[in-house]
């Protein structure tokens, strides 16, 4: 009997029941933590996208002034519904001085699609297919707005980006409805 007690005292490790209870607790913790992390990533994604778009407009203005030509900013997919969530790009058309040649657009930079389907990024109707910045840095068309938000998580933030005639962009955080 003493040998059996000594054998049990020297055993190390977990019993099957202890292992099952620990596993169950881990599953509960992980299943409650994943939605919280998703919200955390959404909260960081919206302001970051707004900042990237704002910087891309500044880049377009700089390129227009430096190249002394018009720069086009367009959504990657010209669907006609003003959806910019698939990305956008900057291009210019070089002028060789010959009106008879067909000048092809030159890509300056492309911006990737917004990851996942966590956000909507729409523009007002007058700039849904893109806009042009003149060589002086001003907008060629009328001013427009962009709406950037998460359709499922209002706490992630919502931004209105107003594109002004001056070619600058004004970023404002919108309140949850």
C-alpha positions, 0 to 999 in steps of 0.5 A: 500500500505504501508503494502505491501511495509513493507511486501516486505522489511521484506522478506528474502531469494532468488527468484527463478531466483536468485537461478537458476542463482546461480545454473548455475554459480556453475555448470559452476565452478564445470565442469571446476574445475573437469578436473583440479583436475584430472590433479593434482592427476595424477601429484602427482600419477606418482612420488609417484608410482616411489618412491614406486617402488624404495623403494620396490627394496631397500626392496628386496635388504635388505631382500636378504642380511638379509636372505642370500637368493635370493629374487624374484620381480615379477609382480602380473599378469604374462601376458608376456607383461611386465605390472607391473601396476597390482601390484608386490610382493616380495618373497623368497624360503627358503632353508632347506638344503634338495635338495629332498624337494620342497621349496615353495616361501614365500611372503615378501610383496605385492604392490597393483595395480596402482589405475585407468587407468591413468598410464602405467608401463612397463618393458623391455623384459628381466625382463618382468616376474620379476627378482631376487636379489642375497643374496649379493644384486646384480641382478641375471639377466641382467640390465633392465628398467621400463617406468612409464607414463600417456598415456593421460597427459604428464604434469603428468610426465614420469619416466624411472627407470633403474635397474642396475646389482648392484641391485640398481635402478636409477630414471630419469625423462623423457621429454614429447615427 
